[in-house]
Amino acid sequence: MSAEATSPGVHGRRRGLPRIDLRRLGRAALLGPASRDRLPDAIGHVADAHRAHFPDADLSVLRRAYVLAEASHRGQYRKSGEPYITHPLAVTLILAELGAETTTLTAAILHDTVEDTDVTLDQVGREFGEEVRYLVDGVTKLEKVDYGAAAEPETFRKMLVATGNDVRVMSIKLADRLHNMRTLGVMRPEKQERIAKVTRDVLVPLAERLGVQAIKSELEDLVFAILCREDAARTRALISENASAGDALSATADAMRRVLREAGISAEVLVRPRHLVSVHRSRLKRGELRGTDFGRLLVLVSEDADCYGVLGELHTCFTPVISEFKDFVAAPKFNLYQSLHTAVVGPDGAVAEVLIRTHQMHKVAEAGVVALGNPYAPAPGAGESTDGEGEGEGAADPTRPGWLSRLLEWQQSAPDPDTFWTTLRADLAQDREITVFRAEGGMLGLPAGATCVDAAYAQHGEAAHRCLGARVNGRLVALGTVLKDGDTVQVLLAHDTSSGPSPEWLDHARTPSARIAITGWLAAHPDAAALPDAAPRPPAVLSAGPRGPVGVVSDLPDAPVRLAGCCTPVPPDEITAFQVRGGTVTVHRTECPAVRRMTLKRTPVPVSWSAGDTADCHVTLRAESFGRPRLMADLTEAMSTAGAAIISATVEPPIRQRVRHTYTVQLPDAALLPGLMRAMRDVPGVYDVSRAQQPADA
C-alpha cells in the first residue's frame, strides 16, 4: 500500500493530494481556451474542486486568469515535455483540494507569469486587483543575473517577508514545491539531491509550522525517496509485505463504531494509513512492527464536546494506554493543530493509536492556514466577504504567527545572505514550539530547547543585555535553564544600563534573535568580552601634594594620604579629599554620602590620581540577590576566579527572600574591578552589584 495511493484525504477520502494527469492536462491546454460562455476544459477539474468547498464561488476570475496564463506560457514546455501551463494548473488544483479561496487560486494560476513571461506585475494588478498582484510578487524569484549565488537565499527572504503580511504567499510556494518535487525525476541526480535538501531543510519545516500536514507529509516522502533511497525502498517493501495490516485496525474500528453507536454519539471512524516516512520512523523507534503500527484510527465528530465524549467511551470500553494520551484540543499546537490523541488495546490485544477531532479540526489539521481562507475577510457581522464566498466566516487572522514574527525580526539583523541562509535552516530545524507564560502576564512562543536567555531576548529585546537571572515557576534558576512547555518565567534585569552579556551566554542561546543580539553586543564591546587579567592597566597611584607627578597640595606638602574605608575609592573614580584630625588627608569617592556632610565643616583638599603602576587596592562591593542554597559559595568562587582576595564578608538576614552580601576585597590592580563586578552579576540569583557605602571610616 503506497503512501501516495492509500492515505486518507481532507474529507476522509484519502490523505495525500491528488496526482495530476499531466498528459490529460497537456492535451486540454494545447486546445487553447474554451468559448466565452464556459470554462476551458483544462481548468474544469480545478473548478470542481473549488466548488466542493465554495458552492457559490464566482469562477469567472479563474477563467480570465487561465486565459492570460495559457496565452503567456504558450510555446513553453517543461523538462518532462508537457506544456508549461500544466504546472500552474497542478499547483492551483493542489490548493483547490485543500480549500483555498478564489484569490489564492487566481494568484496560483498566474504565479509564474511575471517570472517567465512578458506579463508585468502592473498588468496583473490592473486586471486582478492588488491582493493577487501582491501574492504573485511574493512568490516571484529574484534573478540570478542580479543576485548571483545569493539569489536563492534572498528569494526565500523576500517570500518570508511577504508571508509576514499575507500567509497565502507561502501557501502558493508550498504547493509549487510539491508539484516540482513530484516531477523531479526528469532532473539530473545531483540537482534532484540539491533541491531535495532545500525542501527538507526549509519547505518541510515551513509546511509543518503553517499546519499544512497534507503537503508536509508528501514532501517528506518525496525527499526521503531521493536522499535515502535504500531506506525508502526497504520501507516500501515492508509496507507491501504487510498489505493486510489494515485488517487489524479495521476490526478495532468496527468495535469502536458499535461502542459509539450504543452510546448515542454520532461519529465517523476511519482507518488512516501512515505515510512512508512515518512508517520508517516507527520502525526505527519500535523495531519490529505489528499490523496496527502501519496506521491509526481517526474519529471525526461534529462538536468539541463530542471529542471528550468519544474519549470517555473509548477509555471505558477499551483498555487505554494512559501514557499515550495528549490533549491538543484544550491546548492547540502552535501551528493550529487540534486533536485528542490516545491509544487503546483492541479485541485482539493489539494497541491502536486513535485521533479524535471535529470535522473542522480535521480540515485545519490537513490544510493548516490554507483552510482559514482570506485573512483580510471581515469577521462575522462585520460585513460581507470580499469574494462573496463567506470563507472569512470564523477565520482567525493567520498572517503573523509567533514563530514568523520572531523570524522576521532576526532576519533584519542578518543582512549577509550566507548568514541568513545558515541561520534560517538552523531556526527551522527546531521541530516544535513551546509556550511559556510571563510572570507579568502574557505568553511567549519559543522553540523547544529554549532557555531563560532566549526568553529574556524574546521579551525585552536588547534590554535583555542587562539580564542577570530568572525565576521559573517562582524558583530562582540559572540563565542556561531549559524551559518546558507551560513554564512561568520572570526575567530579572539589572538597573545598570552599562552591563552586558558574557560570551558564555552564547552557549545558552537557542534562538537566532538572541544569538544575533549577543554576538552584536560582544562585537561592539571587545574589551568587555576579554578576560579580566587581559584588561589594560590605567594610571592609578594616588598622590597628594608635590610628591605625586600629577596632583599639588600646596599648603599641605607633608600630609599623609589614605583612602576612606566608607567608600573605598579606586582609580579612576572621581575623588574628593579632606584633612581630618591628626593632619591626615582622607580621600573619598565624590559621590560618597560622607562628602556632603564633611563639606559643611571642612574645605576640600586638592588631590588626584597619578600615572604609574597600580599598587594593591581595597574595594567594598555590595551584591543584592535572591536567597538560594550555595549562593555565597558561588559568589566567592566567582570573585576568586576574577582575581579578588576577600578580606571580609557580611551577609545580612534575608528580607522577603532577598539577601544583601557586602564584601571588602583586595585587588592587585584597580583595572580588574569592572570584570569582578561583571563576574559577580553573572552568578545566578544576583540581580545587582554596586560599590558599597559603609557608615563610617575604618
C-alpha positions as CSV (number, residue, x, y, z in Angstrom):
1,M,0.0,0.0,0.0
2,S,1.9,3.1,-1.2
3,A,1.6,6.2,0.8
4,E,0.6,8.1,-2.3
5,A,-2.4,6.0,-3.2
6,T,-3.9,5.0,0.1
7,S,-3.6,7.8,2.6
8,P,-6.9,9.5,3.6
9,G,-7.7,13.0,2.4
10,V,-9.0,16.2,3.7
11,H,-12.6,14.9,3.8
12,G,-11.8,11.4,4.9
13,R,-11.3,10.0,1.3
14,R,-7.5,9.8,1.4
15,R,-4.8,11.7,3.0
16,G,-2.5,12.6,0.1
17,L,-3.3,15.2,-2.5
18,P,-4.5,14.1,-5.9
19,R,-1.8,13.2,-8.5
20,I,-2.2,15.3,-11.7
21,D,-2.7,13.6,-15.0
22,L,-0.2,15.8,-16.9
23,R,-0.9,14.1,-20.3
24,R,-4.6,15.0,-20.0
25,L,-3.8,18.5,-18.8
26,G,-1.4,18.9,-21.6
27,R,-3.9,17.9,-24.3
28,A,-6.5,20.2,-22.8
29,A,-4.1,23.0,-22.6
30,L,-3.0,22.7,-26.2
31,L,-6.6,23.0,-27.4
32,G,-6.5,26.6,-26.1
33,P,-9.2,28.5,-24.2
34,A,-12.9,27.4,-24.4
35,S,-15.7,29.5,-25.7
36,R,-16.7,32.7,-23.8
37,D,-19.7,31.0,-22.0
38,R,-17.9,28.1,-20.4
39,L,-14.7,27.3,-18.6
40,P,-11.7,25.9,-20.5
41,D,-11.5,22.1,-20.3
42,A,-8.0,22.3,-18.7
43,I,-9.4,24.2,-15.7
44,G,-12.6,22.3,-15.2
45,H,-11.3,19.9,-12.6
46,V,-10.0,23.0,-10.6
47,A,-13.4,24.5,-10.7
48,D,-15.0,21.2,-9.5
49,A,-12.5,21.0,-6.5
50,H,-13.1,24.7,-5.7
51,R,-16.9,24.4,-5.7
52,A,-16.7,21.4,-3.4
53,H,-15.6,23.9,-0.7
54,F,-17.4,27.0,-2.0
55,P,-20.5,26.1,-3.9
56,D,-21.4,29.7,-4.7
57,A,-17.9,30.8,-5.9
58,D,-17.7,33.1,-8.9
59,L,-15.4,31.3,-11.3
60,S,-15.2,34.0,-13.9
61,V,-12.0,35.4,-12.4
62,L,-10.4,31.9,-12.6
63,R,-11.3,31.7,-16.3
64,R,-9.7,35.1,-17.0
65,A,-6.6,34.1,-15.1
66,Y,-6.3,30.9,-17.0
67,V,-6.8,32.6,-20.4
68,L,-3.9,35.0,-19.6
69,A,-1.6,32.3,-18.2
70,E,-2.2,29.9,-21.1
71,A,-1.6,32.6,-23.7
72,S,1.5,33.9,-21.8
73,H,3.1,30.4,-21.3
74,R,2.1,29.1,-24.8
75,G,5.1,27.6,-26.5
76,Q,6.9,27.0,-23.2
77,Y,7.5,23.3,-22.2
78,R,8.7,21.7,-19.0
79,K,11.7,19.3,-19.0
80,S,9.1,16.4,-18.9
81,G,7.9,17.6,-22.4
82,E,4.5,18.7,-21.1
83,P,3.2,22.2,-21.9
84,Y,4.3,24.6,-19.2
85,I,0.8,25.6,-18.3
86,T,0.3,22.2,-16.7
87,H,2.5,23.3,-13.8
88,P,0.4,26.3,-12.6
89,L,-2.7,24.3,-13.2
90,A,-1.4,21.5,-11.0
91,V,-0.4,24.0,-8.3
92,T,-3.8,25.5,-8.4
93,L,-5.5,22.1,-8.1
94,I,-3.5,21.3,-5.0
95,L,-4.7,24.4,-3.3
96,A,-8.2,24.0,-4.5
97,E,-8.3,20.5,-3.0
98,L,-7.1,22.0,0.3
99,G,-9.9,24.5,0.3
100,A,-8.1,27.7,-0.7
101,E,-10.3,30.7,-1.6
102,T,-10.6,32.3,-5.0
103,T,-8.0,35.0,-4.6
104,T,-5.3,32.4,-3.8
105,L,-6.3,30.2,-6.7
106,T,-6.2,33.1,-9.1
107,A,-2.7,34.0,-7.9
108,A,-1.6,30.4,-8.2
109,I,-2.6,30.2,-11.9
110,L,-0.6,33.4,-12.5
111,H,2.3,32.7,-10.2
112,D,4.9,32.1,-12.9
113,T,3.7,34.6,-15.5
114,V,5.8,37.6,-14.2
115,E,8.8,35.4,-13.7
116,D,8.8,33.5,-17.0
117,T,6.7,35.6,-19.5
118,D,6.2,39.2,-20.6
119,V,3.3,39.8,-18.2
120,T,4.1,42.5,-15.7
121,L,3.1,43.0,-12.1
122,D,1.3,46.2,-13.0
123,Q,-0.7,44.3,-15.6
124,V,-1.7,41.6,-13.0
125,G,-2.7,44.4,-10.6
126,R,-4.8,46.2,-13.2
127,E,-6.7,43.0,-14.3
128,F,-7.0,41.1,-11.0
129,G,-6.5,43.6,-8.1
130,E,-3.8,44.4,-5.6
131,E,-4.2,41.2,-3.5
132,V,-3.4,39.0,-6.5
133,R,-0.6,41.3,-7.5
134,Y,0.9,41.1,-4.0
135,L,0.7,37.3,-3.9
136,V,2.3,36.9,-7.4
137,D,5.1,39.3,-6.5
138,G,5.7,37.4,-3.2
139,V,6.4,34.1,-5.0
140,T,8.4,35.5,-7.9
141,K,12.0,34.5,-7.8
142,L,14.9,37.0,-7.9
143,E,17.1,36.9,-10.9
144,K,20.4,35.1,-10.7
145,V,21.8,37.7,-13.1
146,D,21.3,40.3,-10.4
147,Y,22.0,38.3,-7.3
148,G,24.3,35.6,-8.3
149,A,24.8,32.9,-5.7
150,A,22.7,34.9,-3.3
151,A,19.6,34.6,-5.5
152,E,18.1,31.5,-3.7
153,P,18.5,32.8,-0.1
154,E,17.4,36.3,-1.0
155,T,14.4,34.9,-2.8
156,F,13.4,33.0,0.3
157,R,14.0,36.1,2.4
158,K,11.7,38.0,0.1
159,M,9.0,35.3,0.3
160,L,9.2,35.2,4.1
161,V,8.9,39.0,4.4
162,A,5.9,38.9,2.0
163,T,4.4,36.0,4.1
164,G,4.6,38.2,7.1
165,N,2.0,40.4,5.5
166,D,0.0,37.7,3.8
167,V,0.4,34.0,4.7
168,R,-1.1,33.0,1.4
169,V,2.2,33.7,-0.3
170,M,3.8,30.7,1.4
171,S,0.7,28.5,0.7
172,I,1.3,29.0,-3.0
173,K,5.1,28.4,-2.6
174,L,4.4,25.1,-0.8
175,A,2.0,23.9,-3.5
176,D,4.5,25.0,-6.1
177,R,7.4,23.0,-4.5
178,L,5.1,19.9,-4.0
179,H,4.4,19.7,-7.7
180,N,8.0,20.3,-8.6
181,M,9.1,17.5,-6.3
182,R,6.5,15.2,-7.8
183,T,8.1,15.8,-11.3
184,L,11.7,16.0,-10.2
185,G,12.6,12.6,-11.8
186,V,13.5,14.3,-15.1
187,M,16.3,16.2,-13.4
188,R,19.9,15.1,-13.1
189,P,20.5,13.2,-9.8
190,E,22.8,15.9,-8.4
191,K,20.1,18.5,-9.0
192,Q,17.5,16.3,-7.5
193,E,19.5,16.0,-4.3
194,R,20.2,19.7,-4.1
195,I,16.5,20.6,-4.4
196,A,15.5,17.8,-2.1
197,K,17.9,19.1,0.6
198,V,16.5,22.6,0.4
199,T,13.0,21.1,0.6
200,R,13.9,19.1,3.6
201,D,15.6,22.0,5.5
202,V,13.3,24.8,4.6
203,L,10.0,23.9,2.9
204,V,9.1,20.9,5.1
205,P,9.5,22.8,8.3
206,L,7.6,25.7,6.9
207,A,4.7,23.4,5.9
208,E,4.8,22.0,9.5
209,R,4.8,25.4,11.1
210,L,1.9,26.5,8.9
211,G,0.0,23.4,9.7
212,V,-0.3,22.1,6.1
213,Q,0.2,18.5,7.0
214,A,-1.1,17.1,3.7
215,I,1.7,18.9,1.8
216,K,4.3,18.4,4.6
217,S,3.7,14.6,4.6
218,E,4.0,14.1,0.9
219,L,7.1,16.4,0.7
220,E,8.7,14.3,3.4
221,D,8.1,11.1,1.4
222,L,9.4,12.6,-1.8
223,V,12.6,13.9,-0.1
224,F,13.0,10.6,1.7
225,A,12.9,8.7,-1.7
226,I,15.7,10.9,-3.1
227,L,18.0,11.4,-0.2
228,C,17.6,7.9,1.5
229,R,16.9,5.7,-1.5
230,E,17.8,2.4,0.2
231,D,15.8,3.1,3.4
232,A,12.8,4.2,1.2
233,A,13.0,1.0,-0.8
234,R,13.2,-1.1,2.3
235,T,10.2,0.7,3.9
236,R,8.1,0.3,0.7
237,A,8.8,-3.4,0.7
238,L,7.8,-3.5,4.4
239,I,4.5,-1.8,3.6
240,S,3.9,-4.2,0.7
241,E,4.6,-7.2,2.9
242,N,2.0,-6.0,5.3
243,A,-0.6,-5.2,2.8
244,S,-3.2,-6.8,5.0
245,A,-2.1,-4.9,8.1
246,G,-5.2,-2.7,7.9
247,D,-7.4,-5.7,8.8
248,A,-6.3,-5.4,12.5
249,L,-7.2,-1.8,12.6
250,S,-10.5,-2.4,10.7
251,A,-11.5,-4.9,13.4
252,T,-10.8,-2.3,16.1
253,A,-12.6,0.4,14.1
254,D,-15.7,-1.8,13.8
255,A,-15.7,-2.3,17.6
256,M,-15.4,1.4,18.2
257,R,-18.3,2.2,15.8
258,R,-20.5,-0.2,17.9
259,V,-19.5,1.3,21.2
260,L,-20.1,4.9,20.0
261,R,-23.4,4.0,18.3
262,E,-24.7,2.3,21.5
263,A,-23.6,5.5,23.5
264,G,-25.6,7.7,21.1
265,I,-22.6,9.5,19.8
266,S,-22.6,10.3,16.1
267,A,-19.1,9.8,14.8
268,E,-17.2,8.6,11.7
269,V,-14.4,6.1,12.4
270,L,-11.7,5.8,9.6
271,V,-8.6,3.8,9.2
272,R,-5.8,6.2,8.5
273,P,-2.6,4.6,7.0
274,R,0.7,6.1,7.9
275,H,2.8,7.6,5.1
276,L,6.2,6.4,4.1
277,V,8.4,8.4,6.5
278,S,6.0,7.8,9.4
279,V,6.4,4.0,8.9
280,H,10.1,4.4,8.7
281,R,10.3,6.4,11.9
282,S,8.0,3.8,13.7
283,R,10.3,1.0,12.6
284,L,13.4,2.9,14.0
285,K,11.6,3.6,17.2
286,R,9.9,0.2,17.8
287,G,11.9,-2.3,15.9
288,E,9.6,-5.0,14.5
289,L,6.2,-3.6,13.6
290,R,2.8,-5.1,14.2
291,G,-0.2,-4.8,11.9
292,T,-1.7,-1.9,13.9
293,D,1.6,0.1,13.6
294,F,1.0,0.8,9.9
295,G,-1.9,3.2,10.6
296,R,-4.0,5.0,13.1
297,L,-7.7,5.3,13.7
298,L,-9.4,8.7,13.1
299,V,-12.6,9.5,14.8
300,L,-14.5,12.6,13.4
301,V,-17.4,14.3,15.3
302,S,-19.4,17.5,15.0
303,E,-18.7,19.4,18.2
304,D,-15.7,20.0,20.5
305,A,-17.6,18.5,23.5
306,D,-18.2,15.3,21.4
307,C,-14.4,14.8,21.3
308,Y,-14.3,14.3,25.1
309,G,-17.5,12.1,25.0
310,V,-15.8,9.8,22.5
311,L,-12.7,9.7,24.7
312,G,-14.7,8.8,27.7
313,E,-16.4,5.9,25.9
314,L,-13.2,4.5,24.4
315,H,-11.4,4.7,27.8
316,T,-14.4,2.9,29.4
317,C,-14.9,0.2,26.9
318,F,-11.3,-0.5,25.9
319,T,-8.1,-0.6,27.9
320,P,-6.4,2.8,27.5
321,V,-2.6,3.3,27.3
322,I,-2.6,6.3,29.5
323,S,1.0,7.4,28.6
324,E,-0.2,8.0,25.0
325,F,-2.9,10.5,25.9
326,K,-2.4,14.1,24.8
327,D,-5.0,16.9,24.7
328,F,-4.3,19.3,21.8
329,V,-8.0,20.4,21.8
330,A,-7.8,22.4,25.0
331,A,-4.1,23.4,24.3
332,P,-3.7,23.5,20.5
333,K,-0.2,23.3,19.0
334,F,1.5,26.4,17.7
335,N,0.5,25.5,14.1
336,L,-3.2,25.5,14.8
337,Y,-3.4,21.7,15.2
338,Q,-6.2,20.3,17.4
339,S,-6.9,16.7,18.3
340,L,-7.2,14.3,21.2
341,H,-4.5,11.6,21.0
342,T,-4.9,8.3,22.8
343,A,-4.2,4.6,22.3
344,V,-6.3,1.6,23.3
345,V,-5.9,-2.1,23.4
346,G,-8.2,-3.7,20.7
347,P,-10.1,-7.0,20.9
348,D,-7.1,-9.0,19.7
349,G,-4.7,-7.4,22.2
350,A,-3.1,-5.1,19.6
351,V,-2.5,-1.4,20.6
352,A,-4.2,1.0,18.2
353,E,-3.4,4.8,18.2
354,V,-6.5,7.0,18.0
355,L,-7.0,10.6,16.9
356,I,-10.3,12.3,17.9
357,R,-11.2,15.6,16.3
358,T,-14.1,17.5,14.8
359,H,-14.6,17.8,11.0
360,Q,-13.4,21.4,11.2
361,M,-10.3,20.4,13.2
362,H,-9.6,17.8,10.6
363,K,-9.8,20.3,7.8
364,V,-7.4,22.6,9.6
365,A,-5.1,19.7,10.6
366,E,-4.7,18.8,7.0
367,A,-4.7,22.2,5.3
368,G,-3.5,24.5,8.1
369,V,-3.6,28.1,7.3
370,V,-4.9,27.3,3.8
371,A,-8.2,26.2,5.4
372,L,-8.5,29.6,7.2
373,G,-9.3,31.3,4.0
374,N,-8.7,35.0,3.3
375,P,-7.0,36.7,6.3
376,Y,-8.5,40.1,5.1
377,A,-12.1,38.9,5.0
378,P,-14.2,40.7,7.7
379,A,-15.2,38.8,10.8
380,P,-18.8,37.6,11.1
381,G,-21.1,40.5,11.4
382,A,-18.5,43.0,10.1
383,G,-19.7,42.9,6.5
384,E,-19.6,40.7,3.5
385,S,-16.6,38.6,2.4
386,T,-14.5,40.2,-0.3
387,D,-15.1,37.2,-2.6
388,G,-18.8,36.8,-1.8
389,E,-17.9,33.2,-0.7
390,G,-18.1,33.6,3.1
391,E,-14.7,31.9,3.6
392,G,-13.8,34.5,6.2
393,E,-16.5,33.3,8.5
394,G,-15.0,32.1,11.7
395,A,-11.5,32.6,10.3
396,A,-8.7,33.8,12.6
397,D,-6.0,36.1,11.1
398,P,-3.0,33.7,10.5
399,T,-0.7,36.3,8.9
400,R,1.7,36.7,11.9
401,P,2.1,33.5,14.0
402,G,4.6,34.0,16.8
403,W,7.4,32.0,15.2
404,L,7.1,34.0,12.0
405,S,7.2,37.3,13.8
406,R,10.5,36.2,15.5
407,L,11.9,35.1,12.2
408,L,11.1,38.4,10.5
409,E,12.8,40.3,13.4
410,W,16.1,38.4,13.4
411,Q,16.4,38.4,9.6
412,Q,16.7,42.1,9.7
413,S,19.9,41.7,11.7
414,A,21.3,39.2,9.2
415,P,22.0,41.3,6.1
416,D,24.6,38.8,4.8
417,P,22.8,36.2,2.6
418,D,25.0,33.3,3.8
419,T,24.4,34.2,7.5
420,F,20.6,34.5,6.7
421,W,20.5,31.1,4.9
422,T,22.5,29.3,7.6
423,T,20.5,30.8,10.4
424,L,17.2,30.2,8.7
425,R,17.9,26.5,8.3
426,A,19.1,26.3,11.9
427,D,15.9,28.1,13.1
428,L,13.6,25.9,11.1
429,A,15.4,22.8,12.4
430,Q,13.7,23.4,15.7
431,D,10.9,21.0,15.1
432,R,8.4,22.1,17.6
433,E,7.5,25.1,19.7
434,I,6.7,25.6,23.4
435,T,4.6,28.2,25.1
436,V,5.8,29.8,28.3
437,F,3.9,32.3,30.4
438,R,5.4,35.7,31.6
439,A,5.1,36.4,35.3
440,E,3.9,39.9,34.3
441,G,1.2,38.5,32.1
442,G,1.0,37.3,28.5
443,M,2.7,34.4,26.7
444,L,5.9,33.8,24.7
445,G,6.3,31.2,22.0
446,L,9.7,29.7,21.9
447,P,11.4,26.7,20.1
448,A,11.8,23.5,22.1
449,G,15.2,23.6,23.9
450,A,15.0,27.4,24.5
451,T,16.5,28.7,27.7
452,C,16.0,31.7,30.0
453,V,18.4,33.7,27.9
454,D,16.1,33.1,24.9
455,A,13.1,34.2,26.9
456,A,14.9,37.3,28.0
457,Y,15.6,38.5,24.5
458,A,12.1,37.4,23.2
459,Q,10.5,39.6,25.9
460,H,12.9,42.5,26.3
461,G,14.9,42.7,23.0
462,E,18.2,44.5,23.5
463,A,17.3,45.4,27.1
464,A,18.0,41.8,27.8
465,H,21.7,42.6,27.7
466,R,21.1,43.6,31.4
467,C,19.7,40.2,32.3
468,L,21.2,38.8,35.4
469,G,18.9,35.9,36.3
470,A,15.4,34.5,36.1
471,R,12.7,32.8,38.1
472,V,10.9,29.8,36.6
473,N,7.7,28.8,38.3
474,G,8.7,31.0,41.2
475,R,12.1,29.5,41.8
476,L,15.4,31.2,41.0
477,V,17.3,29.4,38.2
478,A,20.4,29.8,36.2
479,L,20.2,31.7,32.8
480,G,21.0,28.5,31.0
481,T,18.0,26.6,32.4
482,V,16.0,24.9,29.6
483,L,12.3,25.9,29.6
484,K,9.4,23.4,29.4
485,D,6.0,23.9,27.8
486,G,3.8,25.8,30.3
487,D,6.6,27.2,32.5
488,T,6.1,30.7,34.0
489,V,9.2,32.9,33.5
490,Q,10.2,36.1,35.3
491,V,13.3,37.8,33.8
492,L,15.4,39.8,36.2
493,L,17.2,42.9,34.7
494,A,19.9,45.0,36.3
495,H,19.5,48.7,36.8
496,D,23.0,49.3,35.4
497,T,22.5,50.1,31.8
498,S,26.2,49.7,31.1
499,S,26.2,46.0,31.9
500,G,26.1,43.4,29.1
501,P,26.1,39.7,28.2
502,S,29.1,37.5,28.6
503,P,30.4,35.2,25.8
504,E,29.1,32.2,27.8
505,W,25.5,33.3,27.1
506,L,26.0,32.1,23.5
507,D,26.3,28.6,24.9
508,H,22.7,29.0,26.3
509,A,21.1,30.9,23.4
510,R,19.0,28.7,21.1
511,T,17.0,31.3,19.2
512,P,18.6,33.3,16.3
513,S,17.4,36.6,17.7
514,A,19.2,36.0,21.0
515,R,22.4,34.8,19.3
516,I,22.5,37.7,16.9
517,A,21.9,40.3,19.7
518,I,24.5,38.8,21.9
519,T,27.1,38.5,19.2
520,G,26.4,42.0,18.1
521,W,26.9,43.4,21.6
522,L,30.2,41.4,22.2
523,A,31.5,42.6,18.8
524,A,30.7,46.2,19.8
525,H,32.4,45.8,23.2
526,P,35.5,43.7,22.6
527,D,37.1,44.9,25.9
528,A,34.0,43.7,27.9
529,A,34.4,40.2,26.4
530,A,38.0,39.9,27.3
531,L,39.2,38.1,30.4
532,P,39.8,40.3,33.5
533,D,43.5,39.7,33.6
534,A,43.8,40.8,30.0
535,A,42.4,44.3,30.7
536,P,44.7,47.3,30.2
537,R,46.3,48.8,33.3
538,P,45.4,52.5,33.7
539,P,47.3,55.0,35.8
540,A,46.3,54.5,39.4
541,V,48.8,55.7,42.0
542,L,47.3,58.2,44.4
543,S,49.3,61.3,45.2
544,A,48.7,64.3,47.4
545,G,50.9,67.4,47.3
546,P,54.2,67.7,45.4
547,R,55.1,64.0,45.8
548,G,52.8,63.0,43.0
549,P,53.6,63.6,39.4
550,V,50.0,64.8,38.7
551,G,48.4,66.3,41.9
552,V,49.8,69.6,44.1
553,V,48.5,70.2,47.7
554,S,50.5,73.3,48.1
555,D,49.7,74.1,51.7
556,L,49.9,70.5,53.0
557,P,53.1,69.2,51.4
558,D,53.9,66.5,54.0
559,A,50.4,65.4,54.9
560,P,49.9,61.6,54.9
561,V,47.2,60.4,52.5
562,R,44.8,57.4,53.0
563,L,41.7,56.1,51.3
564,A,38.4,56.2,53.1
565,G,37.1,52.9,54.2
566,C,33.5,54.0,53.8
567,C,33.6,54.2,50.0
568,T,37.0,52.5,49.1
569,P,37.9,54.7,46.1
570,V,40.0,53.1,43.4
571,P,41.2,54.6,40.1
572,P,39.7,56.1,38.0
573,D,37.0,57.1,40.5
574,E,36.3,60.8,40.8
575,I,37.7,61.8,44.2
576,T,37.4,64.5,46.9
577,A,39.7,64.8,49.9
578,F,39.6,66.4,53.4
579,Q,42.1,66.9,56.1
580,V,41.0,65.2,59.3
581,R,42.3,65.1,62.9
582,G,46.0,64.3,63.1
583,G,46.6,66.1,59.8
584,T,45.8,63.0,57.6
585,V,44.2,63.7,54.2
586,T,41.3,61.2,53.7
587,V,40.2,60.6,50.1
588,H,36.6,59.7,49.3
589,R,34.7,59.0,46.1
590,T,33.0,62.2,45.2
591,E,29.6,60.5,45.3
592,C,30.2,59.2,48.9
593,P,27.5,60.5,51.3
594,A,30.2,61.5,53.7
595,V,31.4,64.1,51.3
596,R,28.2,66.1,51.6
597,R,28.4,66.1,55.4
598,M,32.1,67.0,55.6
599,T,31.8,69.8,53.1
600,L,29.6,71.7,55.7
601,K,32.6,71.8,58.1
602,R,35.8,71.4,56.0
603,T,37.3,72.8,52.9
604,P,38.2,70.1,50.3
605,V,41.9,69.4,49.7
606,P,43.0,69.1,46.0
607,V,44.0,65.6,45.2
608,S,44.3,63.4,42.1
609,W,45.5,60.0,40.8
610,S,48.9,60.0,39.3
611,A,50.2,58.0,36.4
612,G,52.1,54.8,37.1
613,D,51.6,51.2,38.1
614,T,48.8,50.3,40.4
615,A,49.6,49.0,43.9
616,D,47.2,46.7,45.6
617,C,43.9,48.3,46.3
618,H,40.9,47.6,48.6
619,V,37.3,47.9,47.5
620,T,34.0,47.2,49.1
621,L,31.2,45.8,47.0
622,R,27.5,45.0,47.7
623,A,25.6,42.2,46.0
624,E,21.8,42.2,46.0
625,S,20.4,38.8,45.4
626,F,17.6,36.4,45.9
627,G,18.3,33.8,48.5
628,R,19.1,30.2,47.4
629,P,21.4,27.4,48.5
630,R,25.1,27.7,47.8
631,L,24.8,31.4,46.7
632,M,27.6,32.6,48.9
633,A,29.8,29.8,47.8
634,D,29.2,30.6,44.1
635,L,29.8,34.3,44.7
636,T,33.1,33.8,46.5
637,E,34.2,31.3,43.8
638,A,33.4,33.9,41.0
639,M,35.3,36.6,42.9
640,S,38.3,34.4,43.4
641,T,38.3,33.5,39.7
642,A,38.2,37.2,38.8
643,G,41.4,37.8,40.8
644,A,40.0,39.2,44.1
645,A,41.2,38.2,47.6
646,I,38.3,38.5,50.1
647,I,39.3,40.4,53.2
648,S,35.9,40.4,54.9
649,A,32.3,39.4,54.2
650,T,28.9,40.3,55.7
651,V,25.6,38.6,54.9
652,E,22.5,40.4,56.3
653,P,19.4,38.4,57.3
654,P,17.1,37.8,54.4
655,I,14.1,40.0,54.0
656,R,11.3,38.8,51.7
657,Q,13.7,36.2,50.2
658,R,16.2,39.0,49.3
659,V,19.7,38.9,50.7
660,R,22.4,41.6,50.8
661,H,26.1,40.5,50.7
662,T,28.9,43.0,51.4
663,Y,32.5,42.1,50.6
664,T,35.7,44.0,51.1
665,V,38.3,42.6,48.7
666,Q,41.9,43.2,47.7
667,L,42.7,43.6,44.0
668,P,46.2,43.5,42.6
669,D,45.1,46.1,40.0
670,A,42.2,48.5,40.1
671,A,41.6,47.7,36.4
672,L,40.2,44.4,37.5
673,L,37.2,46.0,39.2
674,P,34.8,46.1,36.2
675,G,35.5,42.5,35.4
676,L,35.0,41.5,39.0
677,M,31.6,43.2,39.2
678,R,30.5,41.5,35.9
679,A,31.6,38.1,37.3
680,M,29.5,38.7,40.4
681,R,26.5,39.8,38.4
682,D,26.7,36.6,36.3
683,V,26.2,34.4,39.4
684,P,22.6,33.1,39.3
685,G,20.4,34.8,41.8
686,V,22.4,38.1,41.9
687,Y,20.4,40.9,40.4
688,D,22.6,43.9,41.2
689,V,26.2,44.7,42.3
690,S,27.3,48.1,43.4
691,R,30.1,49.9,45.2
692,A,29.2,49.9,48.9
693,Q,29.0,52.9,51.2
694,Q,29.9,52.0,54.7
695,P,28.5,54.0,57.6
696,A,31.9,55.2,59.0
697,D,35.6,55.4,58.1
698,A,37.5,52.3,59.0
